[in-house]
Amino acid sequence: MDAGDLKIFQTVAREGSISKAALALNYVQSNVTIRIKQLEDQLQVPLFHRSNRGMSLTPAGENLLGYADKILHLLYEAEQSTQIGNPPAGMLRLGAIETAASSYLTPLLAEYRLCYPEVQHSLITGGTHELNQKVIQHELHGALVYGPIDHPELNYMKVYDEELVLIAEPGTHEMHDFIVQTDVVF
């Protein structure tokens, strides 16, 4: 088993099919099929349930995916560590909740881009739970989310305090009056 095998396995697991993984990796479909079969033969266990709707992980596949995510992330970090002393370069993948993306992160990324033009960045928005999972799965380097976050695989650092205020129609003076309204949104 090598890093290439793990990358192919990881991509098939994420995409849910050989054809989508081949497209994402820019490989021919038969190459992906062969590499997955060789990996399963080497480990002597099926890693995927196959159906006409695609592929899903077996329990053994789920276990291997956790290790594959960690190993591939460590390989990425090892590669990046060789760049110490050089200006930052490469891809920076970030996530943010909608309000943080527009209020805080976009101006910071613009300034960062001026300082480090060799860094390409991508930004996705989503909910706190979804973004946390993407960081855990090493799909993102970090994310601005609502906190605090208590998870053994995440480092949480408080960045901003935001004040939450309640606005309502004139004459609404009690929280109860507001809560009974049918359209309360975040």
N, CA and C atoms as an extended XYZ file, in Angstrom:
558
Properties=species:S:1:pos:R:3:atomname:S:1:resname:S:1:resid:I:1 pbc="F F F"
N         0.859       -1.170        0.000 N   MET     1
C         0.000        0.000        0.000 CA  MET     1
C         0.903        1.230        0.000 C   MET     1
N         0.608        2.172       -0.900 N   ASP     2
C         1.395        3.395       -0.922 CA  ASP     2
C         0.456        4.606       -0.919 C   ASP     2
N         1.055        5.792       -0.901 N   ALA     3
C         0.259        7.021       -0.828 CA  ALA     3
C        -0.677        7.166       -2.022 C   ALA     3
N        -0.221        6.722       -3.180 N   GLY     4
C        -1.079        6.783       -4.371 CA  GLY     4
C        -2.322        5.931       -4.214 C   GLY     4
N        -2.139        4.727       -3.655 N   ASP     5
C        -3.290        3.850       -3.403 CA  ASP     5
C        -4.267        4.499       -2.429 C   ASP     5
N        -3.715        5.089       -1.374 N   LEU     6
C        -4.573        5.731       -0.376 CA  LEU     6
C        -5.331        6.913       -0.963 C   LEU     6
N        -4.682        7.681       -1.828 N   LYS     7
C        -5.343        8.834       -2.461 CA  LYS     7
C        -6.497        8.363       -3.352 C   LYS     7
N        -6.257        7.316       -4.111 N   ILE     8
C        -7.315        6.776       -4.970 CA  ILE     8
C        -8.455        6.243       -4.106 C   ILE     8
N        -8.114        5.473       -3.079 N   PHE     9
C        -9.136        4.943       -2.171 CA  PHE     9
C        -9.951        6.074       -1.551 C   PHE     9
N        -9.268        7.095       -1.047 N   GLN    10
C        -9.929        8.232       -0.418 CA  GLN    10
C       -10.883        8.920       -1.399 C   GLN    10
N       -10.449        9.092       -2.621 N   THR    11
C       -11.273        9.783       -3.616 CA  THR    11
C       -12.499        8.960       -3.980 C   THR    11
N       -12.335        7.648       -4.149 N   VAL    12
C       -13.498        6.794       -4.425 CA  VAL    12
C       -14.481        6.851       -3.259 C   VAL    12
N       -13.949        6.815       -2.038 N   ALA    13
C       -14.818        6.880       -0.858 CA  ALA    13
C       -15.597        8.194       -0.826 C   ALA    13
N       -14.939        9.299       -1.129 N   ARG    14
C       -15.593       10.615       -1.087 CA  ARG    14
C       -16.586       10.792       -2.244 C   ARG    14
N       -16.207       10.320       -3.424 N   GLU    15
C       -17.055       10.518       -4.605 CA  GLU    15
C       -18.188        9.498       -4.699 C   GLU    15
N       -17.984        8.326       -4.126 N   GLY    16
C       -19.034        7.314       -4.125 CA  GLY    16
C       -19.123        6.484       -5.387 C   GLY    16
N       -18.165        6.654       -6.302 N   SER    17
C       -18.145        5.823       -7.509 CA  SER    17
C       -16.763        5.883       -8.152 C   SER    17
N       -16.460        4.824       -8.893 N   ILE    18
C       -15.177        4.742       -9.600 CA  ILE    18
C       -15.108        5.819      -10.681 C   ILE    18
N       -16.197        5.992      -11.431 N   SER    19
C       -16.171        6.944      -12.549 CA  SER    19
C       -15.992        8.383      -12.062 C   SER    19
N       -16.666        8.759      -10.981 N   LYS    20
C       -16.504       10.119      -10.452 CA  LYS    20
C       -15.099       10.316       -9.890 C   LYS    20
N       -14.567        9.285       -9.236 N   ALA    21
C       -13.210        9.380       -8.696 CA  ALA    21
C       -12.196        9.507       -9.824 C   ALA    21
N       -12.376        8.717      -10.885 N   ALA    22
C       -11.461        8.789      -12.027 CA  ALA    22
C       -11.472       10.189      -12.629 C   ALA    22
N       -12.643       10.761      -12.741 N   LEU    23
C       -12.759       12.122      -13.276 CA  LEU    23
C       -12.069       13.128      -12.357 C   LEU    23
N       -12.297       13.005      -11.060 N   ALA    24
C       -11.690       13.926      -10.100 CA  ALA    24
C       -10.168       13.816      -10.094 C   ALA    24
N        -9.651       12.610      -10.259 N   LEU    25
C        -8.205       12.383      -10.230 CA  LEU    25
C        -7.546       12.545      -11.600 C   LEU    25
N        -8.370       12.661      -12.636 N   ASN    26
C        -7.885       12.740      -14.020 CA  ASN    26
C        -7.169       11.444      -14.410 C   ASN    26
N        -7.750       10.310      -13.982 N   TYR    27
C        -7.251        8.979      -14.319 CA  TYR    27
C        -8.278        8.296      -15.207 C   TYR    27
N        -7.840        7.251      -15.897 N   VAL    28
C        -8.817        6.440      -16.617 CA  VAL    28
C        -9.520        5.543      -15.601 C   VAL    28
N       -10.763        5.249      -15.887 N   GLN    29
C       -11.593        4.506      -14.953 CA  GLN    29
C       -11.006        3.125      -14.652 C   GLN    29
N       -10.472        2.459      -15.656 N   SER    30
C        -9.930        1.110      -15.453 CA  SER    30
C        -8.749        1.126      -14.484 C   SER    30
N        -7.939        2.188      -14.506 N   ASN    31
C        -6.810        2.301      -13.588 CA  ASN    31
C        -7.299        2.387      -12.145 C   ASN    31
N        -8.341        3.174      -11.914 N   VAL    32
C        -8.894        3.307      -10.566 CA  VAL    32
C        -9.470        1.968      -10.105 C   VAL    32
N       -10.192        1.299      -10.979 N   THR    33
C       -10.779       -0.003      -10.646 CA  THR    33
C        -9.695       -1.003      -10.262 C   THR    33
N        -8.632       -1.069      -11.055 N   ILE    34
C        -7.539       -2.015      -10.800 CA  ILE    34
C        -6.863       -1.705       -9.466 C   ILE    34
N        -6.596       -0.423       -9.209 N   ARG    35
C        -5.892       -0.047       -7.973 CA  ARG    35
C        -6.734       -0.361       -6.734 C   ARG    35
N        -8.040       -0.142       -6.811 N   ILE    36
C        -8.913       -0.487       -5.677 CA  ILE    36
C        -8.928       -1.997       -5.475 C   ILE    36
N        -9.029       -2.747       -6.556 N   LYS    37
C        -9.030       -4.217       -6.460 CA  LYS    37
C        -7.712       -4.713       -5.876 C   LYS    37
N        -6.583       -4.147       -6.312 N   GLN    38
C        -5.276       -4.548       -5.773 CA  GLN    38
C        -5.178       -4.236       -4.279 C   GLN    38
N        -5.701       -3.094       -3.870 N   LEU    39
C        -5.676       -2.720       -2.458 CA  LEU    39
C        -6.514       -3.699       -1.633 C   LEU    39
N        -7.687       -4.035       -2.138 N   GLU    40
C        -8.536       -5.004       -1.429 CA  GLU    40
C        -7.866       -6.378       -1.368 C   GLU    40
N        -7.206       -6.783       -2.457 N   ASP    41
C        -6.490       -8.069       -2.459 CA  ASP    41
C        -5.345       -8.050       -1.454 C   ASP    41
N        -4.612       -6.940       -1.418 N   GLN    42
C        -3.481       -6.826       -0.500 CA  GLN    42
C        -3.947       -6.898        0.955 C   GLN    42
N        -5.040       -6.227        1.259 N   LEU    43
C        -5.559       -6.205        2.628 CA  LEU    43
C        -6.435       -7.425        2.947 C   LEU    43
N        -6.805       -8.165        1.914 N   GLN    44
C        -7.638       -9.364        2.030 CA  GLN    44
C        -8.987       -9.079        2.677 C   GLN    44
N        -9.575       -7.929        2.284 N   VAL    45
C       -10.879       -7.546        2.814 CA  VAL    45
C       -11.548       -6.600        1.813 C   VAL    45
N       -12.856       -6.742        1.603 N   PRO    46
C       -13.538       -5.766        0.739 CA  PRO    46
C       -13.637       -4.412        1.457 C   PRO    46
N       -13.347       -3.348        0.725 N   LEU    47
C       -13.393       -2.000        1.284 CA  LEU    47
C       -14.683       -1.264        0.923 C   LEU    47
N       -15.378       -1.754       -0.113 N   PHE    48
C       -16.588       -1.089       -0.594 CA  PHE    48
C       -17.708       -2.095       -0.803 C   PHE    48
N       -18.929       -1.627       -0.562 N   HIS    49
C       -20.129       -2.311       -1.013 CA  HIS    49
C       -20.409       -1.740       -2.399 C   HIS    49
N       -20.575       -2.598       -3.380 N   ARG    50
C       -20.815       -2.148       -4.744 CA  ARG    50
C       -22.273       -2.376       -5.109 C   ARG    50
N       -22.889       -1.364       -5.731 N   SER    51
C       -24.262       -1.503       -6.205 CA  SER    51
C       -24.405       -0.661       -7.462 C   SER    51
N       -25.567       -0.760       -8.103 N   ASN    52
C       -25.781        0.048       -9.310 CA  ASN    52
C       -25.930        1.532       -8.981 C   ASN    52
N       -26.052        1.880       -7.696 N   ARG    53
C       -26.147        3.278       -7.282 CA  ARG    53
C       -24.785        3.851       -6.917 C   ARG    53
N       -23.746        3.026       -6.935 N   GLY    54
C       -22.415        3.502       -6.597 CA  GLY    54
C       -21.753        2.612       -5.573 C   GLY    54
N       -20.836        3.200       -4.846 N   MET    55
C       -20.048        2.442       -3.880 CA  MET    55
C       -20.137        3.116       -2.523 C   MET    55
N       -20.261        2.282       -1.485 N   SER    56
C       -20.240        2.798       -0.117 CA  SER    56
C       -19.241        1.959        0.676 C   SER    56
N       -18.712        2.551        1.707 N   LEU    57
C       -17.667        1.897        2.482 CA  LEU    57
C       -18.201        0.755        3.341 C   LEU    57
N       -17.424       -0.310        3.414 N   THR    58
C       -17.670       -1.374        4.383 CA  THR    58
C       -17.106       -0.891        5.719 C   THR    58
N       -17.371       -1.597        6.811 N   PRO    59
C       -16.744       -1.201        8.075 CA  PRO    59
C       -15.210       -1.147        7.978 C   PRO    59
N       -14.614       -2.098        7.276 N   ALA    60
C       -13.150       -2.072        7.093 CA  ALA    60
C       -12.743       -0.844        6.287 C   ALA    60
N       -13.535       -0.494        5.290 N   GLY    61
C       -13.261        0.697        4.482 CA  GLY    61
C       -13.356        1.977        5.297 C   GLY    61
N       -14.340        2.036        6.193 N   GLU    62
C       -14.475        3.206        7.067 CA  GLU    62
C       -13.254        3.358        7.964 C   GLU    62
N       -12.768        2.225        8.496 N   ASN    63
C       -11.563        2.265        9.329 CA  ASN    63
C       -10.365        2.761        8.518 C   ASN    63
N       -10.199        2.204        7.326 N   LEU    64
C        -9.061        2.592        6.489 CA  LEU    64
C        -9.151        4.059        6.087 C   LEU    64
N       -10.358        4.561        5.830 N   LEU    65
C       -10.500        5.962        5.427 CA  LEU    65
C       -10.003        6.900        6.513 C   LEU    65
N       -10.283        6.596        7.762 N   GLY    66
C        -9.780        7.428        8.854 CA  GLY    66
C        -8.266        7.509        8.836 C   GLY    66
N        -7.611        6.366        8.632 N   TYR    67
C        -6.152        6.353        8.563 CA  TYR    67
C        -5.650        7.028        7.291 C   TYR    67
N        -6.323        6.786        6.185 N   ALA    68
C        -5.905        7.402        4.914 CA  ALA    68
C        -5.952        8.924        5.018 C   ALA    68
N        -7.016        9.459        5.618 N   ASP    69
C        -7.118       10.910        5.794 CA  ASP    69
C        -5.936       11.437        6.601 C   ASP    69
N        -5.624       10.757        7.700 N   LYS    70
C        -4.521       11.202        8.552 CA  LYS    70
C        -3.175       11.076        7.849 C   LYS    70
N        -2.943        9.951        7.188 N   ILE    71
C        -1.661        9.724        6.507 CA  ILE    71
C        -1.460       10.733        5.387 C   ILE    71
N        -2.473       10.936        4.572 N   LEU    72
C        -2.334       11.876        3.450 CA  LEU    72
C        -2.147       13.307        3.950 C   LEU    72
N        -2.807       13.632        5.049 N   HIS    73
C        -2.615       14.966        5.620 CA  HIS    73
C        -1.193       15.107        6.165 C   HIS    73
N        -0.692       14.087        6.820 N   LEU    74
C         0.687       14.138        7.324 CA  LEU    74
C         1.694       14.253        6.181 C   LEU    74
N         1.455       13.549        5.082 N   LEU    75
C         2.342       13.673        3.924 CA  LEU    75
C         2.318       15.096        3.369 C   LEU    75
N         1.128       15.676        3.329 N   TYR    76
C         1.007       17.069        2.882 CA  TYR    76
C         1.781       17.993        3.815 C   TYR    76
N         1.615       17.813        5.121 N   GLU    77
C         2.335       18.646        6.089 CA  GLU    77
C         3.838       18.453        5.969 C   GLU    77
N         4.288       17.216        5.744 N   ALA    78
C         5.717       16.956        5.588 CA  ALA    78
C         6.267       17.706        4.370 C   ALA    78
N         5.514       17.672        3.301 N   GLU    79
C         5.925       18.403        2.094 CA  GLU    79
C         5.975       19.899        2.364 C   GLU    79
N         4.964       20.409        3.046 N   GLN    80
C         4.925       21.836        3.350 CA  GLN    80
C         6.044       22.243        4.295 C   GLN    80
N         6.472       21.327        5.182 N   SER    81
C         7.516       21.665        6.145 CA  SER    81
C         8.858       21.925        5.478 C   SER    81
N         9.026       21.412        4.277 N   THR    82
C        10.282       21.662        3.567 CA  THR    82
C        10.358       23.086        3.047 C   THR    82
N         9.267       23.795        3.117 N   GLN    83
C         9.217       25.168        2.614 CA  GLN    83
C         9.521       26.197        3.688 C   GLN    83
N         9.936       25.752        4.886 N   ILE    84
C        10.242       26.675        5.981 CA  ILE    84
C        11.336       27.632        5.527 C   ILE    84
N        11.152       28.893        5.816 N   GLY    85
C        12.110       29.916        5.422 CA  GLY    85
C        11.765       30.560        4.091 C   GLY    85
N        10.937       29.905        3.326 N   ASN    86
C        10.501       30.473        2.053 CA  ASN    86
C         9.160       31.157        2.251 C   ASN    86
N         8.832       32.100        1.382 N   PRO    87
C         7.485       32.682        1.491 CA  PRO    87
C         6.436       31.593        1.303 C   PRO    87
N         5.312       31.690        1.995 N   PRO    88
C         4.260       30.689        1.836 CA  PRO    88
C         3.816       30.586        0.379 C   PRO    88
N         3.504       29.362       -0.017 N   ALA    89
C         3.028       29.101       -1.375 CA  ALA    89
C         2.097       27.900       -1.309 C   ALA    89
N         1.324       27.717       -2.345 N   GLY    90
C         0.431       26.565       -2.420 CA  GLY    90
C        -1.007       26.961       -2.167 C   GLY    90
N        -1.802       25.956       -1.846 N   MET    91
C        -3.241       26.149       -1.670 CA  MET    91
C        -3.586       26.280       -0.196 C   MET    91
N        -4.423       27.246        0.120 N   LEU    92
C        -4.975       27.430        1.459 CA  LEU    92
C        -6.479       27.282        1.332 C   LEU    92
N        -7.028       26.210        1.917 N   ARG    93
C        -8.459       25.918        1.818 CA  ARG    93
C        -9.128       26.274        3.137 C   ARG    93
N       -10.032       27.249        3.083 N   LEU    94
C       -10.711       27.726        4.282 CA  LEU    94
C       -12.218       27.604        4.141 C   LEU    94
N       -12.872       27.564        5.273 N   GLY    95
C       -14.326       27.571        5.322 CA  GLY    95
C       -14.785       28.609        6.326 C   GLY    95
N       -16.021       29.030        6.187 N   ALA    96
C       -16.570       30.006        7.123 CA  ALA    96
C       -18.090       29.957        7.062 C   ALA    96
N       -18.693       30.285        8.197 N   ILE    97
C       -20.133       30.502        8.173 CA  ILE    97
C       -20.368       31.776        7.368 C   ILE    97
N       -21.544       31.935        6.817 N   GLU    98
C       -21.828       33.063        5.913 CA  GLU    98
C       -21.452       34.416        6.510 C   GLU    98
N       -21.880       34.665        7.746 N   THR    99
C       -21.634       35.982        8.331 CA  THR    99
C       -20.153       36.241        8.535 C   THR    99
N       -19.408       35.220        8.915 N   ALA   100
C       -17.965       35.400        9.110 CA  ALA   100
C       -17.256       35.584        7.779 C   ALA   100
N       -17.721       34.917        6.734 N   ALA   101
C       -17.081       35.040        5.424 CA  ALA   101
C       -17.152       36.473        4.925 C   ALA   101
N       -18.316       37.070        5.030 N   SER   102
C       -18.459       38.425        4.501 CA  SER   102
C       -17.910       39.478        5.453 C   SER   102
N       -18.098       39.300        6.739 N   SER   103
C       -17.703       40.329        7.691 CA  SER   103
C       -16.220       40.311        8.020 C   SER   103
N       -15.657       39.121        8.192 N   TYR   104
C       -14.301       39.019        8.716 CA  TYR   104
C       -13.293       38.448        7.726 C   TYR   104
N       -13.639       37.323        7.100 N   LEU   105
C       -12.640       36.585        6.355 CA  LEU   105
C       -12.289       37.202        5.009 C   LEU   105
N       -13.252       37.708        4.281 N   THR   106
C       -12.972       38.259        2.961 CA  THR   106
C       -11.954       39.389        3.008 C   THR   106
N       -12.088       40.371        3.903 N   PRO   107
C       -11.058       41.412        3.967 CA  PRO   107
C        -9.682       40.874        4.377 C   PRO   107
N        -9.645       39.908        5.281 N   LEU   108
C        -8.369       39.320        5.690 CA  LEU   108
C        -7.700       38.581        4.539 C   LEU   108
N        -8.492       37.844        3.762 N   LEU   109
C        -7.930       37.114        2.629 CA  LEU   109
C        -7.394       38.063        1.565 C   LEU   109
N        -8.063       39.177        1.356 N   ALA   110
C        -7.572       40.165        0.384 CA  ALA   110
C        -6.215       40.709        0.824 C   ALA   110
N        -6.080       41.014        2.102 N   GLU   111
C        -4.806       41.515        2.627 CA  GLU   111
C        -3.728       40.427        2.577 C   GLU   111
N        -4.096       39.218        2.911 N   TYR   112
C        -3.159       38.094        2.888 CA  TYR   112
C        -2.643       37.877        1.461 C   TYR   112
N        -3.542       37.983        0.501 N   ARG   113
C        -3.179       37.790       -0.915 CA  ARG   113
C        -2.139       38.818       -1.354 C   ARG   113
N        -2.254       40.042       -0.859 N   LEU   114
C        -1.269       41.075       -1.199 CA  LEU   114
C         0.098       40.739       -0.603 C   LEU   114
N         0.117       40.200        0.593 N   CYS   115
C         1.380       39.853        1.260 CA  CYS   115
C         2.002       38.571        0.705 C   CYS   115
N         1.175       37.618        0.334 N   TYR   116
C         1.661       36.307       -0.101 CA  TYR   116
C         0.986       35.913       -1.420 C   TYR   116
N         1.416       36.503       -2.531 N   PRO   117
C         0.757       36.250       -3.816 CA  PRO   117
C         0.916       34.816       -4.328 C   PRO   117
N         1.852       34.049       -3.776 N   GLU   118
C         2.052       32.671       -4.222 CA  GLU   118
C         1.078       31.688       -3.581 C   GLU   118
N         0.277       32.185       -2.656 N   VAL   119
C        -0.718       31.333       -2.002 CA  VAL   119
C        -2.050       31.508       -2.722 C   VAL   119
N        -2.580       30.408       -3.209 N   GLN   120
C        -3.926       30.428       -3.771 CA  GLN   120
C        -4.856       30.000       -2.643 C   GLN   120
N        -5.991       30.662       -2.559 N   HIS   121
C        -6.913       30.265       -1.503 CA  HIS   121
C        -8.293       29.994       -2.073 C   HIS   121
N        -8.959       29.087       -1.388 N   SER   122
C       -10.352       28.812       -1.733 CA  SER   122
C       -11.153       28.987       -0.458 C   SER   122
N       -12.370       29.413       -0.613 N   LEU   123
C       -13.247       29.668        0.518 CA  LEU   123
C       -14.604       29.062        0.226 C   LEU   123
N       -15.065       28.229        1.156 N   ILE   124
C       -16.429       27.709        1.053 CA  ILE   124
C       -17.188       28.143        2.291 C   ILE   124
N       -18.488       28.246        2.151 N   THR   125
C       -19.324       28.590        3.292 CA  THR   125
C       -20.219       27.406        3.621 C   THR   125
N       -20.645       27.360        4.861 N   GLY   126
C       -21.520       26.284        5.294 CA  GLY   126
C       -21.843       26.442        6.766 C   GLY   126
N       -22.483       25.447        7.302 N   GLY   127
C       -22.829       25.451        8.715 CA  GLY   127
C       -21.656       24.991        9.566 C   GLY   127
N       -21.711       25.307       10.840 N   THR   128
C       -20.620       24.974       11.754 CA  THR   128
C       -20.299       23.479       11.737 C   THR   128
N       -21.298       22.623       11.864 N   HIS   129
C       -21.049       21.179       11.910 CA  HIS   129
C       -20.400       20.687       10.619 C   HIS   129
N       -20.936       21.122        9.485 N   GLU   130
C       -20.398       20.709        8.185 CA  GLU   130
C       -18.940       21.141        8.031 C   GLU   130
N       -18.638       22.375        8.401 N   LEU   131
C       -17.274       22.876        8.278 CA  LEU   131
C       -16.329       22.161        9.240 C   LEU   131
N       -16.797       21.872       10.454 N   ASN   132
C       -15.980       21.104       11.395 CA  ASN   132
C       -15.592       19.755       10.790 C   ASN   132
N       -16.559       19.083       10.178 N   GLN   133
C       -16.286       17.778        9.569 CA  GLN   133
C       -15.272       17.888        8.438 C   GLN   133
N       -15.368       18.934        7.653 N   LYS   134
C       -14.415       19.119        6.555 CA  LYS   134
C       -12.993       19.367        7.080 C   LYS   134
N       -12.869       20.033        8.206 N   VAL   135
C       -11.545       20.220        8.809 CA  VAL   135
C       -11.036       18.879        9.343 C   VAL   135
N       -11.887       18.129       10.011 N   ILE   136
C       -11.503       16.820       10.548 CA  ILE   136
C       -11.056       15.888        9.417 C   ILE   136
N       -11.741       15.954        8.281 N   GLN   137
C       -11.419       15.091        7.145 CA  GLN   137
C       -10.311       15.681        6.270 C   GLN   137
N        -9.717       16.788        6.732 N   HIS   138
C        -8.594       17.437        6.052 CA  HIS   138
C        -8.971       17.957        4.667 C   HIS   138
N       -10.248       18.255        4.468 N   GLU   139
C       -10.680       18.895        3.233 CA  GLU   139
C       -10.471       20.403        3.325 C   GLU   139
N       -10.399       20.929        4.547 N   LEU   140
C       -10.122       22.345        4.799 CA  LEU   140
C        -8.968       22.445        5.786 C   LEU   140
N        -8.187       23.523        5.649 N   HIS   141
C        -7.118       23.770        6.610 CA  HIS   141
C        -7.666       24.395        7.890 C   HIS   141
N        -8.757       25.105        7.791 N   GLY   142
C        -9.361       25.736        8.947 CA  GLY   142
C       -10.684       26.359        8.570 C   GLY   142
N       -11.423       26.806        9.581 N   ALA   143
C       -12.732       27.397        9.323 CA  ALA   143
C       -13.104       28.345       10.453 C   ALA   143
N       -13.823       29.403       10.108 N   LEU   144
C       -14.421       30.300       11.091 CA  LEU   144
C       -15.850       29.834       11.322 C   LEU   144
N       -16.125       29.385       12.546 N   VAL   145
C       -17.431       28.824       12.887 CA  VAL   145
C       -17.872       29.382       14.234 C   VAL   145
N       -19.101       29.052       14.613 N   TYR   146
C       -19.574       29.410       15.943 CA  TYR   146
C       -18.942       28.472       16.953 C   TYR   146
N       -18.599       28.999       18.101 N   GLY   147
C       -17.936       28.191       19.119 CA  GLY   147
C       -18.565       28.435       20.462 C   GLY   147
N       -18.026       27.833       21.469 N   PRO   148
C       -16.782       27.059       21.454 CA  PRO   148
C       -16.978       25.668       20.855 C   PRO   148
N       -15.868       25.090       20.421 N   ILE   149
C       -15.868       23.753       19.839 CA  ILE   149
C       -15.077       22.845       20.769 C   ILE   149
N       -15.675       21.714       21.136 N   ASP   150
C       -14.998       20.743       21.995 CA  ASP   150
C       -14.942       19.423       21.240 C   ASP   150
N       -13.848       19.226       20.518 N   HIS   151
C       -13.668       18.005       19.739 CA  HIS   151
C       -12.201       17.622       19.797 C   HIS   151
N       -11.886       16.354       20.065 N   PRO   152
C       -10.478       15.964       20.247 CA  PRO   152
C        -9.606       16.134       18.999 C   PRO   152
N       -10.215       16.188       17.805 N   GLU   153
C        -9.427       16.317       16.581 CA  GLU   153
C        -9.357       17.753       16.072 C   GLU   153
N        -9.891       18.696       16.853 N   LEU   154
C        -9.890       20.093       16.416 CA  LEU   154
C        -9.227       20.982       17.456 C   LEU   154
N        -8.508       21.959       16.982 N   ASN   155
C        -7.985       23.014       17.850 CA  ASN   155
C        -8.909       24.212       17.700 C   ASN   155
N        -9.387       24.722       18.819 N   TYR   156
C       -10.324       25.840       18.820 CA  TYR   156
C        -9.611       27.068       19.356 C   TYR   156
N        -9.735       28.167       18.640 N   MET   157
C        -9.169       29.426       19.100 CA  MET   157
C       -10.225       30.513       18.903 C   MET   157
N       -10.570       31.186       19.992 N   LYS   158
C       -11.550       32.263       19.924 CA  LYS   158
C       -10.931       33.429       19.158 C   LYS   158
N       -11.650       33.920       18.144 N   VAL   159
C       -11.133       34.996       17.308 CA  VAL   159
C       -11.932       36.274       17.513 C   VAL   159
N       -13.250       36.164       17.578 N   TYR   160
C       -14.117       37.335       17.684 CA  TYR   160
C       -15.210       37.090       18.703 C   TYR   160
N       -15.665       38.165       19.330 N   ASP   161
C       -16.893       38.164       20.103 CA  ASP   161
C       -17.921       38.911       19.282 C   ASP   161
N       -19.100       38.352       19.174 N   GLU   162
C       -20.168       39.059       18.483 CA  GLU   162
C       -21.316       39.279       19.452 C   GLU   162
N       -21.944       40.420       19.313 N   GLU   163
C       -23.088       40.728       20.153 CA  GLU   163
C       -24.351       40.319       19.417 C   GLU   163
N       -25.180       39.590       20.097 N   LEU   164
C       -26.453       39.168       19.551 CA  LEU   164
C       -27.520       40.086       20.124 C   LEU   164
N       -28.288       40.705       19.253 N   VAL   165
C       -29.339       41.605       19.707 CA  VAL   165
C       -30.676       41.119       19.169 C   VAL   165
N       -31.717       41.493       19.849 N   LEU   166
C       -33.066       41.147       19.444 CA  LEU   166
C       -33.745       42.403       18.947 C   LEU   166
N       -34.249       42.324       17.720 N   ILE   167
C       -35.030       43.443       17.204 CA  ILE   167
C       -36.451       42.943       16.973 C   ILE   167
N       -37.405       43.820       17.210 N   ALA   168
C       -38.803       43.423       17.076 CA  ALA   168
C       -39.632       44.652       16.725 C   ALA   168
N       -40.868       44.405       16.398 N   GLU   169
C       -41.790       45.489       16.096 CA  GLU   169
C       -41.986       46.367       17.328 C   GLU   169
N       -42.321       47.651       17.116 N   PRO   170
C       -42.594       48.512       18.272 CA  PRO   170
C       -43.711       47.899       19.125 C   PRO   170
N       -43.565       48.020       20.414 N   GLY   171
C       -44.571       47.502       21.343 CA  GLY   171
C       -44.254       46.107       21.847 C   GLY   171
N       -43.261       45.432       21.250 N   THR   172
C       -42.852       44.108       21.722 CA  THR   172
C       -41.769       44.323       22.759 C   THR   172
N       -42.098       44.071       24.014 N   HIS   173
C       -41.157       44.369       25.093 CA  HIS   173
C       -40.648       43.126       25.807 C   HIS   173
N       -41.299       42.016       25.625 N   GLU   174
C       -40.908       40.802       26.336 CA  GLU   174
C       -40.403       39.760       25.344 C   GLU   174
N       -39.422       38.982       25.762 N   MET   175
C       -38.880       37.908       24.926 CA  MET   175
C       -39.991       36.946       24.524 C   MET   175
N       -40.890       36.637       25.440 N   HIS   176
C       -41.980       35.714       25.140 CA  HIS   176
C       -42.821       36.226       23.972 C   HIS   176
N       -43.080       37.527       23.924 N   ASP   177
C       -43.878       38.096       22.826 CA  ASP   177
C       -43.202       37.846       21.484 C   ASP   177
N       -41.906       37.892       21.477 N   PHE   178
C       -41.175       37.711       20.229 CA  PHE   178
C       -41.085       36.235       19.842 C   PHE   178
N       -40.852       35.382       20.795 N   ILE   179
C       -40.646       33.963       20.511 CA  ILE   179
C       -41.895       33.313       19.942 C   ILE   179
N       -43.064       33.761       20.320 N   VAL   180
C       -44.282       33.135       19.823 CA  VAL   180
C       -44.576       33.502       18.372 C   VAL   180
N       -43.809       34.421       17.802 N   GLN   181
C       -43.963       34.744       16.387 CA  GLN   181
C       -43.555       33.518       15.557 C   GLN   181
N       -44.154       33.361       14.394 N   THR   182
C       -43.896       32.163       13.579 CA  THR   182
C       -42.614       32.262       12.766 C   THR   182
N       -42.119       33.434       12.485 N   ASP   183
C       -40.936       33.576       11.632 CA  ASP   183
C       -39.751       34.121       12.400 C   ASP   183
N       -39.073       33.272       13.118 N   VAL   184
C       -37.841       33.639       13.789 CA  VAL   184
C       -36.711       32.976       13.012 C   VAL   184
N       -35.752       33.765       12.547 N   VAL   185
C       -34.653       33.210       11.745 CA  VAL   185
C       -33.327       33.626       12.334 C   VAL   185
N       -32.314       32.904       11.955 N   PHE   186
C       -30.957       33.201       12.412 CA  PHE   186
C       -30.294       34.051       11.347 C   PHE   186
